[in-house]
Amino acid sequence: MRFSLNWIINGSDMYVPPKYSTYYYQRASLFEILPTTSKDIIFLGNSITNGNEWCELFNNRHVKNRGISGDVVAGIYDRIDIILKGKPAKIFLMAGINDISKGYSVSEISENIRNLVRKIKNDSPKTKLYLQSVLPVNSYYGKFETHTSHWQMVPLINEELKRIATENNLTYIDVYSLFVNSSGKMDTQYTNDGLHLLGIAYLKWRDLIKPYVEE
């Protein structure tokens, strides 16, 4: 698949709206140009992945950010070929929170993740895949209501992720527990909008997964 910034034309003059956001196609077209090698460690996901400077945090040039803000599991599936063609050493996947905001059920989200896992395993069997939990959210700031109002779904998705990891002999990483408060929501010390992370949170996340990155 080629990721063009030009919208698709059906026939001669019929406009067909894009499947994903303009930012999705901008960033995916960049990833199509940037190389991926068998030494690379890929961080794959949505804005929560996109928002961090992974390479700098790990001081490792082989650590590469392939997050796209607003992405859903289907969007990752549609662009995964450009990553897998390089047969990366590892992929750290975090996805699902935006699917909640689009109205997908827990079962639909988990099935889409199963399909993505299956494709990664089939197309790049030597790539070590890590399934990271979906993070908690919090409506405290009054933002991202379509995400934060469904905070109870997050633990259910994470249970499905654990099951998928077990079924496929993958490593499941519980990042959720780092940031959740006693009410089951994102601790406000780690976010300023209820969905995305502050710098201190990325440091905690890094420390949790460092052994997996370096193993």
Steps between C-alpha positions, in 0.01 A plus 500: 500500500618847416398776739424804289395840625268524200148377557373206301303572186235252395455517125560844353377753752332331796655591834540215748576610859815350650468208739723664761616852596729720294761463775482121466592519130768763558675292762446165328653643182806597705527150648485365145820690423685438825675161513434221748768238558534170682681683782216743567269519800167646392255683724165468327173664594300821518559848649617356831788331316537785252547750784825361636862531387577129542838511330624768739357337811679174422804666340478243224489588131328171420195599708248651260163670552224383268206647690232706328272727697137394470581156361275200555585131479375478141720795408805326643406186308474699175852643540679208663649373172736797478638406841511123456687516171812583705449200733561701821647329804219611733165675493342660808131540419248713686160550338128505570409819683399685183288202396298555817436860393378375160237282666661158459415234757757312707450190286543697176817665627648171618419329169671780306805466722499123444503562125790744536696257716438222249631712214814602688575140595436372148685770309796546735522190721840591647372835628441488876163659573412655836135578576474801728184571696267786416549785746236633742319824419336771712215744435629745764614758242179488296683402181481203263158401628456219247812338647476585867130427551566135418780453750344175628571335163875531536552218754277275288714564193812432703360164607453418133855611425630265768300219342634580151855507635454160662344352186790619286786451746565874516617724783224710654619818675275661760557874457147575624589434864772768496250780447166389643363647823285333765185589304615319189579818308819667383684665788491874424868544589584322175272687258368849430209398280386160631630305201857593410811476715737751656875455494521341844265226381717418201796462734306247709392319187859488375625356829233229489578380150875558497579134581288391201663752267847391606448122525 
